[in-house]
Amino acid sequence: MLRVRCLRGGSRGAEAAHYIGSRLRGVFTGWVQRTFQSTQAATASQNTCAADDKATSPVPKDCLVCSYNEWDPLEEVIVGRAENACVPPFSVEVKANTYEKYWGFYQKFGGQSFPKDHLKKAIAEIEEMCNILKGEGVTVKRPDPIDWSVKYKTPDFESTGMYAAMPRDILLVVGNEIIEAPMAWRARFFEYRAYRRLIKDYFNSGAKWTTAPKPTMADELYDQNYPIHSVEDRHKLAAQGKFVTTEFEPCFDAADFIRAGRDIFVQRSQVTNYMGIEWMRRHLAPDYRVHIISFKDPNPMHIDATFNIIGPGLVLSNPDRPCHQIELFKKAGWTVIQPPVPLIPDDHPLWMSSKWLSMNVLMLDEKRVMVDANETSIQKMFEKLGISTIKVNIRHANSLGGGFHCWTCDIRRRGSLQSYFD
C-alpha cells in the first residue's frame, strides 16, 4: 500500500481549508482547460496543419536499423574511433573497474592522451578492421572525432572525456530502436556527442531513438569508500552483491546486456545497477524479457568477455567466471562452450580489460566470426564448430578496453524477432 505523508505545517483545520480551496480551484481550472481544449480541437478539425501530418507519418519500411540478436547476417555496423583517446581521471568508479597494477598509470596520465605511439598503432588496426568488414559486404559507419581532453563541469562533478572507441558500451539496438545508455563513468558523460550525427540519420530513416535518463553522477551514485585493495577483496564484495555504483539513480552500460531475440540477458555490475536494469525491463516490456544473470567475477563490467551468445542455442561461457544460472540455458537445450585459455602475453598492456577479450568476438553470421589473428586456440575451436574465422589483429586496440564486439555496434542484421527459450 502506498502511504502519502503530509509535509505541511499547521493545524488540521488549516489543512482542511487548504484542501477545500484547492478542490474548488481545481474544478474551475478544469472547466477552463476543458473549454479551451474543446475549442482547440474544433479549430484543428477545420484547419489541419501539414506539420501534424508529417509528425504522424508511418515509419518507412526501409528503416536502416533492425537487429534482434548477435548472429543474424550483419549488414551495417558502427565501428569506434581511437583518435584523441584520453586516459580517464582516476576517480572512484575508475579505480573500482581497473586492476591495481595499472593504478599508477591512471594516476600519472589521467586527463591526458594515451601513449601516442600505442594509440597510432591502435588507429591503424581499427582502420584495417573496417576495410576487412567492408570486404565482407558490411556497411561501416564511424562516430565523429572529438577532442576528449577538454575539461567540463556540471553542478555535481568535473572531468575530462575519454573516447568514442567502444560503441557497444553506449548504444544498444533492439529491433528498430537505438537506446543511448546512461553510463556510470564521469569521463564518459558526453560520449554520446560523437554518435549524434549518425543517430539523427538513423532516426530520419525511420528508427526509434531513446535516451535513457541521464544520471547526474553526483557523489551519491558511488560508494566513495568502496574497499578494494586486492583481487580477493573484489571476489568477496562481488559475491556479496556490493559494487561501487549505488542505487541513487539509474545507470547502465549497454555492454552489460546481450540479446537473444525476445530474451535479453544482463548482469548487475560496477557500471550497471538494479535501477538501470529495471528501467530497461519496463521500457522493453512486454515484447522483450530482461533476465538478470550473474557470474563468479571479481570485477564485473560488460558481459561480452564473460558470456557471449554466438548463435541460436550456442553460447561461449568464460571458464574463469562461471555463470550461476547456467542451468537455465542447458534446460532450454542450449550448447554451452568454454573457450580456451587466451594466448595474449602477460606483458601486453590491458589498461581496462582482461585477457579474455579473446572471446569478445563479432559474428558476421552463424558461420562467420571475426576473431583475433593471434588467438590460434579459439580459431581452432570455431573451426571445429563449422564456423569460418576472419582473422584480424587488434592487439593495440585491445589495450583501450575492448575486442571486436566492444569496438562495434551492429545496426542492421538480416533477420526477424524470434524466441529461443519458449
N, C-alpha and C positions, 0 to 999 in steps of 0.2 A: 504494500500500500504506500502511495506517495504522500508524504507528510509535508505540508506547507506551513511555514512559520512566519508570523507577522513580526517585522523588524521595526515598525514604527513605535515611537514612544506615545505616552498619553493614556487616558482612561478608556474603558470600553465604550462609554458614551460618545467620546470623541471619534473612536474608530467607527462606531455605527453611523454617526453623522457623515463621516468621510465616505463610507461605503454607499449610503443612500444618495449622496450628492454625485458620486461617481457613476452610479447606475442611471440617474436622471440625465446626466451629461451624455452618457453612453447612448441612451435612447434617442436623444436629439441629434447627436453626432451621426448615429447610424442612419437616421431618417435623411439627413443631408447627404450622406455618402450614397445612399441608395438612389435618391433623386438625381444626383449628379451622374452616377454610373448609368442609370437608365437613359438619361439624356445623351450621354456619350455613345451608348450602344445604338440609339436611334439614328444619331448623326452618322456613325460609322457604317450602318447598314445602307445609308443613302449614298455615301461617298467613300468607297473602299480605297484605301491607299495602296499604291503599287508596291511600296516598301513592305507592306504586310504580306502581299503575295509572295514577294521574294523570300521573306523570312520563313514562310511556312512551306516552301517548295520541298518536294520529296528528295531524299538522299539519292544522288546519282548512282546508277547501277555499277558504273566503272570506278568505284571507290578504290583508291590506291592502297588502303590499309585493310588487311584481313589476315589474321594469324591466330590460330587456336591452340597450337602445341609447339613442341620443339623439334619436330621431324618432318612435317609435310614439305614438299618441294619448295625450296627457298627461291623467291623471285626478286625481292628487294630488301635491302638491309642498310642500316646506318652503321658506319664504322667510325670509331672515335678518333680524336686527334691528340698527339703528344706535344704539339707545338706550344711553347711558352709554359709548359707544365711547371708548377711550383710545389715545393715541399710544404705541407700544411703546418701552421704553427703548432707547437707541442702542447695542446690543451688536453683536458682530462679525457675527452672522448677519443682523441687520437692515441693517447697513451694506452687506453684500455683495448685498443684494436691493433696494437703493434707489439712486437716482441722486444724484450729488454735489450737484446744485443744491438738493436737499432735505435735505442732511445737517444744515444749521443748524437747520432746523425740528425735526428729531428731537432734536438736542442741547438745544434750548430747551424743548421741550414733552414730551419722553419721560416717561411715567408720569402725564401729565395728560390732561385731556379734549381731544379735537379741538375746533377753534374752534366755540363754541356756536351761532352763527348758521348756520354752514355745516351743522352737524350737524342742526339743526332742519329745514332745507330737505331734507336727505337723508332724514330720517324721513318727512316728508310725501310725498316722491316714492315711497318704497317702499310706503307705505300705499295710494297711488293705484295702484301696480303690482299690489298684492294685490287691490284692487277690480276691476281690469280682468281679472285671471286668473279671479276668481270669476264675472265676467260672461261669460267664455268657457267656463264649465262646469267649471272646475278647482277641486277642494277644496284650500284653502290652510291649512297649519299653520305656527305660529311658535314659535321657541325661547323659553325663559323669559328675562326681563330680569334682568341680574346687574350688580352694581357691580364694574366691571372695574378700578377704581382701587385696590382692596385689595391691599396688598403680601403676598407669600407667599415662603416659604423652604423649600427642600428641602436635603438633605445636600450638594448639588452647586452650587446657584445661588440667587440671589434675583431677583425680578422683580415687576412688576405685570402685570395682564391686558391684553387688547386689545379684543375684541368677539366677538359671535356673528353677524356680518354676512354671512359667506360660508360657508353650509353645504356648498357644493361642495368646500371645502378640507378639511373634516374627515370627511365622510361619503361613502362610495361604496356604491351599491346595485348588486348583481349578482344578478339573479334575485330570489329572495325573501330575500336576505341583506343586512343592513346592516353594513358594515365601518367601524369607527372608526379613523381614520388616526393614526399616531404622529408627529405633525407636528414640525418641526425648530426652530420659534421658541420660545424660552423664554417669551415673553409669551403663548403660546397653549397652555401646558401644561395648564391647567384649563378650556379652552374646551368640552370635552365636557360639562361640567356643565349648560350651557344646553340641551342636547338630550336629557338622560337621561329626562325625563318622557315625551317623545314616543317615544323608542326603547323604553321599557318598555311603552308602549301598543301599539306595533307588535309587540313580542315576544309580548305576551299575545294578540295576534290571530293568531299563528302564524308570524311572521317569524323567521328566524335572526338572531342578534346576535353579532358577533365584534368583539373589541377587539384590534387588533394589539399586539405587545409594546411596552409603554410605555417610551420611552427615558429614561435618566437625565438626558440633556442635560448631562452633565459636560463639562468643558473639552476633553476628548479628542475629542468629537464634532465640534469645529470647528477649522479651521486658524486659530489665533489671529493669525497673521501673513499672512493672505491679502492679497496685494499688489494692491489696487485703487486707482488714482488717476485713471483716465480710461476712456472707452469703449474705447479701443484696448487697454488692459490687459485689459479684460473679454473682448474678442474673442479675444485671444491665449490667455488662460487657458482659455476655453471650448473653443477649438479643440484645446487640449492635453488636454482632459478633466479639468481641475482645477477644483474647486469648494470653497466654504467648508465644506461638510459632508464629513467623513471617512467611513471605513468602520468606525468604532468600534462601532457598533450600528445596527440597522435604523431608518430613519426615512423617511417619505414623506408628502407631502400628497396627498389623494385627487384634487385637481385636476390632478395630473400624469398622470392616467390618463383615457383616453377610450374609450368602449365601442362595439363594433360586433358585437353578438351574441357568438358564441364567441371572437371575436378582440378583445383589449383591448390598446391601444397606450399606451406610457408613455415618458417621457423622463427621463434622468438629469439632475438639475437642482441648483440651490443648496439645495433643501429635500428632495430625494428621492435617496437613494443606492442603489448597486447591491445592498446588503444588504437594503434595504427592498423593492426590486423582486423579488429572489429569494424573499423571504418571501411576497410576493403570488403569484409564479409557482407555488410549491409548494402554497400554500393553495388556489388555484383549480384546479389540475390534478386530474384530466385533462379536466374538462368545458370549461375555457377555456384559451386560448393567450395568453400575455402576450408582446408583442413590444416590444423597445426600438427607438425611432426617435430621431433627433437632428436638430438644425437649426443653421443658421448664426445663432446667437443669442448676443449678448454677455452676456446676463443671464437664462438660462433659469430660469423659475419659473412653473409652471402652463401646461398645454399648450393651453388653450382659447382663447387670443388669438393663437395661432400656428398651430394645426391643429385645426379644428373640424368634426367629421363631422356633417353635417346631413341625411343621408338614405341609403338603401341605394345604395351606389356613388357617393356625392356628398360631396365634402369641400372645405372652404374652407382654402386654404393661403396663409399670410401671405407676400407677395412680398418683404418685407424680411428674412424669416427662412426661406429655402428649406429644404425637408426633404431630407436627404441620401439617404433611402430612398424617394423619391417614385416610382421605377420599380416598386416593389412594388405600388403601387396602380394605376398605369397598366397594368401587365401583367395585373392582375386585372380590367381593364375599367372601372375607376372613372373618374369625371369629376372632374378637379382644377380648381377655380376659384380664381382670385386675386381677392380682394375689392378694391374701390377704396380709394384713399388716404383715411384718416379726415379729417373736416372739423372736428374739435374744435379750438378756438383754442389757440395756443401759451401764452397767459397763463392758461388754466384749470388750477387746481391738480390734479395727479395724483400724490399723495404716494407711492403704492405701485404704480403701473402705467404703462402706455404708452397712447398714443392708440389703439392697435389694439384697445381694448375695443369698438370699432365692430363687430368681427366676433365678439364674445363674445355671441352671440345665443342665445335659447331657442326651440327648436322645439316648438310645441304639437302638431303632427303633420306629416306630409310636405308639407302645403300651407298651413300657417300658421306664421308666425315672429314672435316678439316682438323688436322692433328699436328702436334709439334714434330718437326723433322728430326729432332734429336732423340725423341722418345720411342725407340725401336720396339720396346716391350709392349707398349699399348698398341702400337701399329699391328703387331702380330696378333694381339687379342682381337682387334677389329676384323682382321682378315679371316680369322677362324669363324667369326660370326657372319661371314659373307658380305662384309661392308668394306668397300674400297676406300683407301686413305689418300687424302690430298695433303701432302706434306709441306709445311711452311715453317720457317724458322723465325720465331718472335721472342727469342730469349731476352734481349734487352728490353723489349716491350713488357715482358713478364715482370720485370723489376718494378714497374709502376703499379702493379697490383692486379693484373688480370691475364687470363688466357683468351682463347678465341671467342668463347661465349661471352665473357665480360666486355671485350672490345667491340661487340656488335649488339644491335637490337634489330631483330627481324621484323620488318614492316609488313611484308606480304609473303605468305606461304599458300600454295595452291592446295586447298582442302576445305573441308566443311566441319561444322561443330558436331562432335560425337561424344558419347560417354564410354569410357573404358573401364568402368567399375560397376555397372549395373548388371 
